[in-house]
């Protein structure tokens, strides 16, 4: 370990100047300072991406020069946003605290790849929310929802469940064409009355068909 550190070059000194970015040459920048023009690289600590016309802090040393920071940018009020960039992945860590992202007009997360959120607990609070997803998969052990009104519009709905229980004050079903119920045992129980109306009514039993009541009216 000590041998590796000993073989690394040691910069003895650096001179700092203030200059203006006059050209962008790929990953390098052309900076005009009081002592001349230099081809500089952006320092790792300089996360603000320099643009043409920016006044920057330039460090001149034995191995070349680096742009340390962007000092001023003309026409920033109401213009394009300040862009933070890095040559590789960026990781923001707060091991002993929490991380807060705050903005007056909104926060956006944009990525052409995968966006993953892993947390012990996730809370979302908003006055209004909208979700547009091409395909969605939910896997969980329990789902509880409390809402005042739910409206669903779908071309096709399929539900598979081992047990389904519904407790309703009133239920209305409007079926335009046909409805089929296939079960091993069907029971319909009403406290007051059951009414079945149709142009044609067919009741058939393979072994037994029984009608029982205090009064039976036919016709």
C-alpha positions in Angstrom: 0.0 0.0 0.0 2.8 2.4 0.9 4.7 1.5 -2.3 1.6 2.3 -4.4 1.2 5.7 -2.7 4.9 6.4 -3.2 4.7 5.8 -6.9 1.8 8.2 -7.4 2.7 11.7 -8.7 2.4 14.5 -6.2 1.4 18.0 -7.4 3.5 20.6 -5.7 1.5 23.7 -6.5 -1.4 25.1 -8.6 -2.2 28.6 -9.8 -5.8 29.7 -10.0 -7.2 32.2 -12.5 -10.6 33.4 -13.6 -11.5 32.8 -17.2 -14.3 32.6 -19.7 -15.3 29.4 -21.6 -15.0 30.2 -25.3 -15.3 26.7 -26.8 -16.3 23.1 -26.0 -14.0 20.4 -27.5 -15.7 17.2 -26.6 -14.9 16.5 -23.0 -12.5 19.4 -22.9 -13.1 23.2 -22.6 -11.3 26.1 -24.1 -10.9 28.8 -21.5 -9.6 32.3 -22.1 -7.9 33.8 -19.0 -5.7 36.8 -18.4 -2.5 34.8 -19.0 -3.8 33.2 -22.2 -6.1 30.4 -23.5 -6.0 26.9 -22.1 -7.6 23.6 -22.9 -9.0 22.5 -19.6 -10.8 19.5 -18.2 -13.7 19.7 -15.8 -12.8 18.7 -12.3 -14.7 15.8 -10.7 -15.9 18.2 -8.0 -17.3 20.6 -10.6 -20.8 19.1 -11.1 -22.3 22.1 -12.8 -21.6 21.6 -16.5 -19.9 24.7 -17.9 -21.4 26.4 -21.0 -20.1 28.9 -23.5 -19.7 32.3 -22.0 -19.5 31.1 -18.4 -17.0 32.7 -16.1 -15.1 29.8 -14.4 -12.4 29.3 -11.8 -9.4 27.7 -13.5 -6.6 25.8 -11.8 -3.2 25.6 -13.6 -0.8 22.9 -12.5 2.1 20.7 -13.7 -0.2 18.2 -15.4 -2.4 20.7 -17.2 -5.5 22.6 -16.0 -8.9 22.0 -14.7 -12.1 24.0 -14.3 -12.9 23.9 -10.6 -16.2 25.8 -10.5 -18.6 27.9 -12.6 -18.7 31.4 -11.0 -21.2 33.3 -13.2 -23.5 32.8 -16.1 -25.2 35.5 -18.1 -28.9 35.4 -18.7 -29.7 32.8 -16.1 -32.9 34.5 -14.8 -35.8 32.6 -16.4 -33.5 30.7 -18.7 -32.4 27.1 -19.1 -31.9 25.2 -15.8 -28.5 24.6 -14.2 -27.4 21.1 -15.3 -25.4 18.9 -12.9 -23.5 16.2 -14.8 -20.8 13.7 -14.2 -18.8 11.3 -16.4 -20.0 8.3 -14.5 -22.7 7.2 -12.0 -23.7 9.6 -9.2 -24.5 8.4 -5.7 -25.9 10.7 -3.0 -25.7 9.2 0.4 -26.7 10.3 3.9 -25.7 7.5 6.2 -26.5 9.4 9.4 -29.6 11.3 8.4 -32.2 11.8 5.7 -32.2 13.2 2.2 -34.7 15.9 1.1 -35.4 17.1 -2.4 -37.5 20.3 -2.4 -38.6 22.5 -5.3 -41.1 25.3 -5.6 -42.5 24.3 -9.0 -42.1 20.5 -9.0 -39.7 17.6 -8.9 -39.1 15.3 -12.0 -37.4 12.0 -12.3 -36.7 11.1 -15.9 -34.8 8.0 -17.1 -35.0 5.8 -20.3 -34.0 2.8 -18.1 -35.3 1.4 -14.9 -36.3 3.6 -11.9 -36.2 1.6 -8.7 -37.3 2.6 -5.2 -36.4 0.3 -2.3 -37.6 1.3 1.2 -39.0 -0.1 4.4 -42.0 2.2 4.1 -43.2 4.4 1.2 -45.7 7.2 1.7 -47.2 9.4 -1.1 -49.4 12.4 -0.2 -50.8 14.5 -3.0 -53.9 16.6 -3.7 -54.2 15.0 -7.2 -52.3 12.2 -8.9 -52.3 10.5 -12.3 -50.6 7.3 -13.4 -50.1 6.2 -17.0 -48.5 2.8 -17.4 -48.4 0.5 -20.4 -48.3 -2.7 -18.3 -48.4 -3.0 -14.5 -47.8 -5.9 -12.1 -48.6 -5.8 -8.4 -47.4 -8.5 -6.0 -48.3 -8.2 -2.3 -49.8 -9.9 0.7 -52.4 -7.4 1.7 -54.1 -4.4 0.1 -56.4 -2.0 2.0 -58.1 1.1 0.3 -60.5 3.7 1.7 -62.0 5.9 -1.0 -65.3 7.9 -1.4 -65.8 7.1 -5.1 -64.2 4.7 -7.6 -64.9 4.7 -11.3 -63.3 2.1 -13.6 -63.5 2.0 -17.4 -62.0 -1.1 -19.0 -62.5 -3.1 -22.1 -61.9 -6.4 -20.3 -61.6 -7.3 -16.6 -60.7 -10.8 -15.3 -60.5 -11.6 -11.6 -59.3 -14.8 -10.0 -59.8 -15.3 -6.3 -60.2 -18.2 -3.9 -62.8 -16.3 -1.8 -64.7 -13.1 -2.5 -66.9 -11.3 0.0 -68.8 -8.1 -0.7 -70.9 -6.0 1.8 -73.0 -3.4 0.1 -75.9 -1.1 1.0 -77.2 -1.1 -2.6 -75.9 -2.8 -5.8 -76.9 -2.1 -9.4 -75.7 -4.1 -12.4 -76.6 -3.1 -15.9 -75.6 -5.8 -18.5 -76.3 -4.9 -22.1 -76.1 -8.4 -23.6 -75.8 -11.5 -21.5 -74.7 -12.7 -18.0 -73.8 -16.3 -17.0 -73.2 -17.7 -13.6 -71.7 -21.2 -13.4 -71.4 -22.7 -9.9 -71.8 -26.0 -8.0 -74.3 -24.4 -5.6 -76.2 -21.1 -5.9 -78.3 -19.7 -3.1 -80.4 -16.5 -3.3 -81.9 -15.2 -0.1 -84.0 -12.1 0.3 -85.7 -10.8 3.5 -88.7 -9.1 1.7 -89.1 -10.2 -1.9 -87.4 -11.7 -5.0 -88.6 -10.5 -8.4 -87.6 -12.2 -11.7 -89.0 -10.6 -14.9 -88.3 -11.7 -18.4 -90.1 -12.2 -21.8 -89.3 -15.9 -21.5 -88.5 -17.6 -18.2 -87.2 -21.2 -18.0 -86.7 -23.1 -14.8 -85.5 -26.6 -15.1 -84.2 -29.2 -12.7 -82.6 -32.5 -13.8 -84.0 -34.4 -10.8 -86.2 -32.0 -8.8 -87.9 -28.7 -9.3 -89.8 -27.5 -6.3 -91.9 -24.4 -5.6 -93.0 -23.9 -1.9 -94.8 -21.0 -0.4 -97.7 -19.9 1.7 -99.5 -18.8 -1.4 -98.7 -19.7 -5.0 -100.2 -17.7 -7.9 -99.8 -19.0 -11.4 -101.1 -16.9 -14.3 
